[in-house]
Amino acid sequence: MTTFGLDGLSRKARAVSRSISAENFTGAKSGGGRATEGTGAVAASRLGPGWKISPSIDIAAGGTATLADIEGPGTIRHLWCTTAPHAAWRSTLLRIHWEGEETPAVEVPLGDFFCNGWNTFSQVSSVPVASNPNGGFNAYWPMPFRRAARITLENLSAETVTLYYQVDYELGEVPEDSTYFHAQWRRSHPVPFGEEHTLLEGVTGAGSYVGTYLAWGVNSPGWWGEGELKFFMDGDDEFPTICGTGTEDYFGGAWNFDVPGQGYTAYTTPYLGLNQILRPDGLYSSQQRFGMYRWHILDPVHFSEDLRITVQSLGIGPGQGNGLPHRYRHTSDDIASTALFYLDSPSSASLPRTPDLLTLEVD
């Protein structure tokens, strides 16, 4: 198994490297560049085999493509993909199954998995996720498995999606204490007035929470991000063990993300960021929309029995000129969350209902 860190690069590895793409569907040794037909066949017709005959695949409307089907033990190290059209980012579902389980450990819209939940490109420059111009998506979450790994992408839209992709992995023994990567997507559209948005619930077992991405659409005027993120773990009931102090605080910002003279200000760092700010255009684009990520890599949240996570839809009401005091107020915003964690089980009974196209729709 590869050792993380630069020092590990100089050490002799027992694992072997493999890669799956449309140029080598199985990842077989010496299996790349052998295609004689594919999406690039016409463009490469004068060049012949070995010259980008099969750089991508087409996924028909309503179809599901198997991107990788790997026998272990091993560890997925890197996922890369891009699509045409970009609207596919919210109308395709990425799923990952471990150890032959029927229930996926990962079920997330493609764009949200890579911190691009609004069908509009946003640069992300972080350690485990990099989203680069124009829609080059990369994930470096280590994903160990013992017997089997399967990755699929379902196209829920009414048009064909062209997908370029690569799955880089290594085959080799997995430490006994390795746990399984999970990701779940939920949306409150909108959050019922006076209630909270749930990022995660019903997760049982032992593991570590490692990341949050929120696609947040604001439905009320004024500041919207007073809501606290709360982690209920290991038997917590009414009150959480971990309670943040505000939404922008959790994502490493402060004072409404508002830099005097320039307003909301985007940032992307190795472990957290406000990577996207979408403003109304006065015509078709309404409401302000935001994308934010927080990776608990240096500060994972460990749990031994169970985990539930919520965020409040809470803002600040106007307090000048109307006789009302400066105050917090409930909001009913559109919040879509992607929660990432490792668990000692290859599947989880807590997986929410699979979203349909209307639930996923950016509106």
C-alpha positions in Angstrom: 0.0 0.0 0.0 1.4 3.4 -1.0 2.5 5.6 1.9 1.2 9.1 1.9 3.6 12.1 1.9 6.6 12.9 -0.2 8.9 10.6 1.8 6.8 7.7 0.7 7.6 8.3 -2.9 11.1 7.0 -2.4 10.1 3.7 -0.8 9.7 0.5 -2.6 6.0 -0.3 -3.0 4.4 -3.7 -2.9 1.3 -2.5 -4.7 0.9 -2.3 -8.5 -0.7 0.6 -10.3 -3.6 0.2 -12.7 -5.9 2.6 -14.5 -9.3 2.3 -16.1 -10.6 4.6 -18.8 -12.4 4.5 -22.2 -9.0 3.4 -23.6 -8.8 0.5 -21.2 -12.2 -0.5 -19.8 -10.8 -3.2 -17.5 -7.5 -1.7 -16.4 -5.7 -4.8 -17.6 -1.9 -4.8 -17.9 -1.0 -3.8 -21.5 -4.7 -3.3 -22.1 -4.6 0.4 -23.1 -4.8 1.9 -26.5 -6.1 -1.2 -28.2 -9.5 0.1 -29.3 -10.5 -0.1 -33.0 -13.8 1.7 -32.5 -15.1 4.4 -30.2 -16.1 8.1 -30.0 -12.8 9.2 -31.5 -12.8 6.7 -34.4 -13.8 9.2 -37.1 -11.3 11.8 -36.0 -8.5 9.2 -35.9 -9.5 7.4 -39.0 -6.3 8.3 -40.9 -4.1 7.5 -37.9 -5.2 4.0 -36.9 -5.3 2.1 -33.6 -3.5 3.6 -30.7 -4.3 7.2 -31.7 -7.2 8.2 -29.4 -9.8 5.9 -30.9 -11.8 5.6 -27.7 -11.3 8.7 -25.4 -14.9 8.8 -24.0 -18.2 7.0 -23.8 -21.8 8.1 -24.5 -24.4 7.4 -21.9 -27.9 7.3 -23.4 -30.8 9.1 -21.8 -32.0 7.0 -18.9 -28.9 4.7 -19.2 -26.3 3.7 -16.7 -22.7 3.1 -17.5 -20.3 0.9 -15.5 -17.1 2.9 -15.2 -15.1 0.4 -13.2 -15.5 -3.1 -11.9 -12.4 -4.1 -10.0 -11.4 -7.2 -8.0 -9.4 -6.5 -4.9 -7.8 -6.0 -2.6 -6.8 -2.5 -3.6 -7.3 1.2 -3.2 -8.8 3.8 -5.6 -6.5 6.7 -5.6 -7.8 9.2 -8.1 -11.0 9.9 -10.1 -11.0 12.2 -13.0 -13.9 13.0 -15.4 -15.5 15.7 -17.5 -18.8 15.7 -19.4 -20.7 17.3 -22.3 -23.0 19.0 -21.6 -22.2 20.7 -18.3 -25.8 20.4 -17.4 -25.2 16.8 -16.7 -23.5 17.7 -13.5 -26.9 17.7 -11.7 -28.7 15.1 -13.8 -26.2 12.2 -13.4 -25.8 10.1 -10.3 -22.3 8.8 -9.3 -22.5 5.5 -7.4 -19.8 3.4 -5.8 -20.4 -0.1 -4.4 -18.0 -1.9 -2.2 -17.6 -5.7 -1.7 -20.5 -6.6 -4.0 -23.1 -4.8 -1.8 -26.3 -4.0 -3.5 -26.7 -0.7 -1.7 -24.1 1.9 -2.8 -21.8 3.6 -0.3 -21.7 6.6 -2.6 -24.8 8.1 -4.3 -24.2 11.7 -5.2 -24.9 14.0 -8.3 -21.7 14.2 -10.3 -21.2 17.9 -9.9 -21.9 18.0 -6.2 -19.3 15.3 -5.6 -16.8 17.7 -7.1 -18.1 20.8 -5.4 -19.9 22.1 -8.5 -23.6 21.7 -7.7 -25.1 24.5 -9.8 -24.3 23.4 -13.3 -21.9 26.4 -13.6 -18.2 25.9 -13.4 -16.3 26.9 -10.2 -12.6 26.5 -9.6 -11.8 24.3 -6.6 -8.1 24.1 -5.4 -8.2 21.8 -2.4 -6.2 18.7 -1.3 -8.8 16.0 -2.0 -10.8 17.8 -4.7 -9.7 19.9 -7.7 -12.1 21.2 -10.2 -10.3 22.9 -13.1 -11.3 24.8 -16.3 -13.6 24.0 -17.8 -15.1 21.1 -15.9 -12.2 18.9 -15.3 -13.1 17.1 -12.0 -10.6 15.4 -9.8 -11.0 13.5 -6.5 -8.1 12.1 -4.4 -10.0 10.5 -1.5 -8.4 7.2 -0.8 -10.9 4.4 -1.2 -9.7 1.0 0.0 -11.6 -2.2 -0.6 -10.9 -5.9 0.0 -12.8 -7.9 -2.6 -14.6 -5.7 -5.1 -15.2 -2.1 -6.2 -17.8 -1.0 -8.7 -18.4 2.6 -10.0 -21.3 3.6 -12.2 -22.9 6.7 -13.6 -26.6 7.0 -14.3 -27.9 9.5 -16.8 -31.3 10.8 -15.6 -31.6 13.4 -18.3 -33.5 13.3 -21.6 -30.3 13.6 -23.7 -27.1 11.7 -24.3 -24.2 12.5 -22.0 -20.6 12.2 -23.3 -18.2 11.2 -20.5 -14.4 11.3 -20.4 -13.1 9.6 -17.3 -10.2 7.9 -15.6 -10.0 5.7 -12.5 -6.5 5.4 -11.1 -6.0 2.6 -8.5 -3.5 0.2 -7.0 -3.8 -3.5 -6.3 -2.3 -4.6 -3.0 -3.1 -5.6 0.6 -5.3 -3.3 2.6 -4.6 -2.7 6.3 -7.0 -4.5 8.6 -8.2 -1.3 10.2 -9.1 0.4 6.9 -12.7 1.6 6.6 -14.9 2.3 3.6 -15.5 5.7 1.9 -19.1 6.9 1.8 -20.9 10.0 0.4 -24.6 10.9 0.7 -26.6 13.7 -0.9 -29.6 15.4 0.6 -31.7 18.4 -0.3 -34.2 20.6 1.5 -36.0 22.6 -1.1 -36.8 24.7 0.8 -36.0 24.0 4.5 -39.4 24.1 6.3 -39.7 27.4 8.2 -38.2 27.0 11.7 -36.6 23.7 11.0 -33.1 22.5 10.1 -31.5 20.8 7.1 -30.2 17.3 7.8 -26.9 16.4 6.2 -26.6 13.0 7.7 -28.7 10.7 9.9 -29.1 7.1 10.8 -25.4 6.3 10.3 -24.5 3.5 12.7 -21.1 1.9 13.4 -17.7 3.4 13.8 -16.0 5.8 11.5 -14.7 9.3 10.7 -16.6 12.2 9.1 -14.3 13.9 6.6 -16.1 16.4 4.5 -19.0 18.7 3.7 -20.1 20.4 0.5 -23.1 22.7 0.5 -24.9 24.2 -2.5 -26.9 26.9 -0.8 -29.6 28.9 -2.5 -30.8 32.0 -0.6 -34.6 32.8 -0.6 -34.6 35.7 1.8 -33.1 39.2 1.8 -30.3 40.0 4.2 -27.5 37.9 5.7 -28.4 34.2 5.5 -25.5 32.2 7.1 -26.0 32.4 10.9 -27.0 28.7 11.1 -24.9 26.4 13.3 -23.7 23.0 12.2 -24.3 20.4 14.8 -22.7 16.9 15.2 -24.8 14.4 17.2 -22.7 11.4 17.9 -22.5 8.2 20.0 -25.9 8.5 21.7 -26.4 12.3 21.6 -30.2 13.1 21.7 -31.4 16.7 22.1 -28.0 18.3 22.3 -24.9 17.7 20.1 -21.3 17.1 21.2 -20.0 19.4 18.5 -21.8 22.7 17.8 -20.4 25.4 15.6 -21.0 29.1 15.8 -22.2 29.9 12.3 -22.2 28.8 8.7 -19.4 31.0 7.5 -17.4 30.1 10.7 -17.7 26.4 9.9 -16.3 27.0 6.4 -13.4 29.0 7.8 -14.7 32.5 6.9 -15.9 35.3 9.0 -18.3 38.3 9.1 -20.6 37.2 6.4 -17.8 36.5 3.8 -18.2 40.3 3.3 -15.0 42.2 2.5 -15.8 46.0 2.8 -15.9 47.5 -0.6 -16.2 44.3 -2.5 -19.0 42.3 -0.8 -19.1 38.5 -0.9 -15.6 37.2 -1.7 -14.8 33.7 -3.0 -11.8 31.7 -1.8 -10.5 28.2 -2.3 -7.9 26.7 0.1 -6.5 23.2 0.7 -9.1 22.3 3.3 -12.0 24.8 3.0 -13.5 27.4 0.8 -16.4 29.5 -0.5 -15.7 28.5 -4.0 -18.8 29.8 -5.8 -20.9 32.9 -5.7 -23.7 33.2 -8.2 -25.6 36.5 -8.3 -28.9 37.4 -9.9 -28.6 38.8 -13.4 -31.8 40.9 -13.3 -33.4 38.8 -16.0 -33.4 35.0 -15.7 -31.0 34.2 -12.9 -32.7 34.7 -9.6 -31.6 34.5 -5.9 -28.0 34.4 -4.7 -26.4 31.0 -4.7 -23.3 29.7 -3.0 -21.0 26.7 -3.0 -18.9 25.9 0.1 -16.7 23.0 1.2 -15.0 22.0 4.4 -12.6 19.0 4.5 -12.0 17.4 7.9 -8.7 15.9 6.9 -6.5 17.4 9.7 -9.5 17.4 12.1 -11.6 14.3 11.3 -14.7 13.8 13.4 -14.5 10.4 14.9 -17.5 8.4 16.1 -17.8 4.9 17.5 -21.6 4.2 17.5 -23.6 6.6 15.4 -23.7 10.1 13.7 -26.2 12.7 12.8 -25.4 16.2 11.4 -27.7 19.2 10.9 -27.4 22.8 9.8 -29.8 25.6 10.7 -31.4 27.8 8.0 -31.0 31.0 9.9 -30.3 34.6 9.0 -30.3 38.1 10.5 -33.4 40.3 10.2 -33.2 44.0 9.5 -33.0 46.0 12.7 -32.9 49.6 11.6 -35.8 51.9 10.7 -38.6 49.4 11.4 -38.7 49.4 15.1 -37.5 45.9 15.4 -34.3 44.9 17.2 -31.2 43.3 15.5 -32.2 39.7 15.6 -31.8 36.2 14.2 -34.7 35.0 12.1 -35.7 31.7 10.5 -35.3 31.3 6.8 -36.5 28.8 4.2 -33.5 28.4 2.0 -32.7 25.8 -0.7 -29.9 23.6 0.8 -28.3 20.7 -0.9 -25.6 18.9 1.0 -23.0 16.2 0.2 -21.6 14.5 3.4 -18.5 12.4 3.1 -17.3 9.9 5.7 -15.5 6.6 6.3 -17.4 3.7 8.0 -16.5 0.3 9.2 -19.2 -1.2 6.9 -19.2 -1.3 3.1 -22.8 -0.1 3.0 -25.1 1.9 5.2 -28.8 1.4 5.9 -29.0 5.2 6.3 -28.8 5.9 2.6 -31.6 8.4 1.7 -34.1 7.8 -1.0 -32.5 8.1 -4.5 -33.4 11.6 -5.9 -35.3 11.9 -9.1 -34.7 14.5 -11.8 -37.1 17.0 -10.3 -35.5 16.7 -6.9 -32.1 17.3 -8.5 -33.2 20.2 -10.7 -31.4 23.5 -10.4 -34.2 26.1 -10.2 
